[in-house]
Amino acid sequence: MYDKFPEGRIVRSRMVRGGPFFFMILLPLALSCTSSAPMPGNMAEQFSRWFIAPSEEKLDSLLSVSFTLAQLDSIISTAKNTLPRTGAATAILTDRSNQSWTLGYYAPPEATVDTLYPLVIYLHGGIGTTRRDKGKTAYEMLSALCDSITVFLASPSGNRFGPWWSADGLSRILQSVRYMTLHFPVNPDKIFLAGVSDGATGCYAAANTICGPFAGFIPVSGYGGLLTKLGIPLIPQNIMQRPIYNIY
């Protein structure tokens, strides 16, 4: 993160960790006090990469460019409109360990840009595999929801190298949220995390450590107590922050 000193300097104080809408606060503050190179043609792509997988290196690259807040609005608008708006699709993302993985998602055709809709992130089970694309169509487990409500669905891919309860697995969950909120009209107050089996344990892992982005958790046929067996301490104060609808 960056702090503004009275004389107008921007200095790094700690690592960027913000949630999906962190840029709305950070970038205007920082850009108002920086001046440097002219704006290159791929700024929307750079912004998208930073938004989905924030890092100090990517932020430094953004802040090295001189552009106005009006130009920032244009960059964000361009980044948001780089994907098809409806139907089933996939994206290849890269986690914090530089491992590529597949995000599968469904954007309902009836969604309009002037309304915000719920988002459900679904975590598949069986993360013992080496596959990096198991989430490609995993969200279809919840497709019946679309029969009664307009909802966005997305499912990241986990594996033995990035189990949901690891730092990489948790970062993939957050990347999924950032990806969907960047490109689609998602209601930030109605983002839910669901999962089955290992994915259910992932729900408890997220509730235990990154409860903030989610309105609630839906673990199905999984065991939160597995976390302690893996040497991960439970933090009741975090788990109590959001409702958990457990199905077993």
Secondary structure, DSSP 8 states (H G I E B T S, - for coil): -EEE-TTS-EEE-S-----TTTHHHHHHHHHTT---B---TTHHHHHHHHHHS--HHHHHHHHTB---HHHHHHHHHHHHTSS--SEEEEEEEE-TTS-EEEEEEEE-TT--TTS-EEEEEEE-S-TTS--S-TTTTGGGGGGGGGGTS--EEEE----TTS-TTSHHHHHHHHHHHHHHHHHS-EEEEEEEEEEETHHHHHHHHHHHH--TT-SEEEEES--TTHHHHTT----HHHHTTS-B--B-
